[in-house]
């Protein structure tokens, strides 16, 4: 009896500690050679990746909210079971009770779960509404799943339509991540609302970027929508998490979020190169963004930036 209580308390305490410490992990991201944070899976990670968009922050909050309710329910049931085991043990209560009905208890175990469901339902509905609000978008990108690569079509930017393949392991450069780095990443502006139109050319795929709260199936013949707004410049990784065939693991998603000025410069160059089928490199725009940030910080006393050379370096 005492041992079971100890395990319960230890489990609740450990989970509470993880939930409380989780937001602090966001400041520990490694940076690439341009000083951009790298949002990628880390060894022994057992929670969500730290949120980098309003949607993912809402998901993260909802997860912790329901988890605490669940802990309360489990603790209450554990305590009641313990009371029953001790108080009504055969040695202490040799004559079983003949009580078969208790109005108060039956009302409580009907009303309390219903109230808990309402408490969970209200923020859940609000989050669903938030995820479905595609108004005031800055731009739209059509995402097309193929076996086994992604295609990105920048609607509104004529001709900017390119494919994104996983970089083969034998071609990785220092700092690139195996099975996650792509030859042509999806380039987006930080701080702006971007809507994805997600579909597929062949089989079911899934467009999944955990730190941005993006998760939608890519279904042939259908277009599904999802939006995100990236909080800050950085490199964000995802992948197809729908088993879509033999080379399913060759469908990583690499997103580079640039400050608006650098994104506009990249997009202007992409439009010029579209006729030749070329896609401009992203890395130089990251460097430009870091240089601009340093110049801005230099004019502000007391502002210190992390070193742009902080490991590990990532190149595109």
Secondary structure, DSSP 8 states (H G I E B T S, - for coil): -HHHHHHHHHHHHHHHHHHHHHGGGGGG--B-TTS-EEE---TT--S-----BHHHHHHHHHHHHHHHHHHHHHHHHHHHHHHHHHHT-TTT--S-------HHHHHHHHHHHHHHHHHHHHHHHHHHHHHT--TT-SEEEEEEEETTEEEEEEETSTT-EEEE-B--GGG--TT--TTT-BSS-EEEETTSEEEEEEEESSS-EEEEEGGGTEEEEE-BT--EEEEEEBSSSEEEEEE--S--STTGGG-EEEEEEE-HHHHHHHHHHHHHHGGGT----SHHHHHHHHHHHHHHHHTSTT-----TT-SS----
